[in-house]
Amino acid sequence: MACSQLNIVDLLYPKVMNSIITGDVKRFATDDDGEIESQKMFVLAMEMLSSEKQSTIDWASAGIPIERFYYDFVKEALYSTDETILKEWLNGLCDQHLKWCARAPDIMEEATFMGYEVPDQLHLWPFEYHAVINIRARHGLSTPVIDHPLLTNNFKNMAIPDFSQWEKPTWFTEVSEELIRINPDLAFTRDLF
């Protein structure tokens, strides 16, 4: 979503929703003791996509605890036309990004299953902010620029890759077909590339 590849996200949405309903998605956020940490960016992404379909996700029934900020962001701010309210929420979104950044992947206390969902290589790119910009743009809404430290680094205006110019390497089709052979549910990816 942050890279303007909403067509790919739209194709994946039904499969991810199914994994929420069946409980498959919980295994990605479960630690060695079987505990599941409150989900954050996943909730933000899925709530944004569900909101476009006027759908809701019953996180409690799915057994997935959520960090309430991300859920509330979508309900209160995603489509807001009140710039003051939207800026407050966008600043909060950037604050949350910094709060849930792991300083290094080898610090066990900051592992993904402990709630630190932003790996160190993504620290400085405000991908949530870019995803919000793209979803709002799809609905004809502009997104104000905010004054936040996360947006004053070199990644603030990171160039979004132009995937329309991407050409498959020679090995790509062979690898893709092998993956589809192993898991036929991935056959839809043929239409993506």
Number of C-alpha atoms within 10 A of each C-alpha: 20 18 14 18 15 16 10 15 15 12 14 14 15 11 13 15 15 12 14 19 16 11 14 12 16 19 12 10 18 15 14 7 6 10 13 20 19 17 24 22 19 13 22 24 22 19 23 25 20 16 16 12 9 9 10 11 15 10 14 9 11 16 13 19 16 19 16 13 16 23 19 14 19 22 14 13 18 21 20 16 12 9 13 11 12 20 18 12 20 24 19 16 20 19 14 16 24 17 13 19 21 24 15 13 15 9 9 11 12 19 19 21 20 19 20 23 21 24 16 13 12 14 18 19 20 21 21 19 20 20 20 24 20 21 23 17 12 13 10 10 15 16 22 12 12 15 11 13 13 20 18 12 13 10 15 16 12 12 8 11 11 10 11 7 7 9 9 9 8 8 8 11 13 11 11 16 16 11 14 16 12 10 10 11 11 15 14 13 14 11 8 9 14
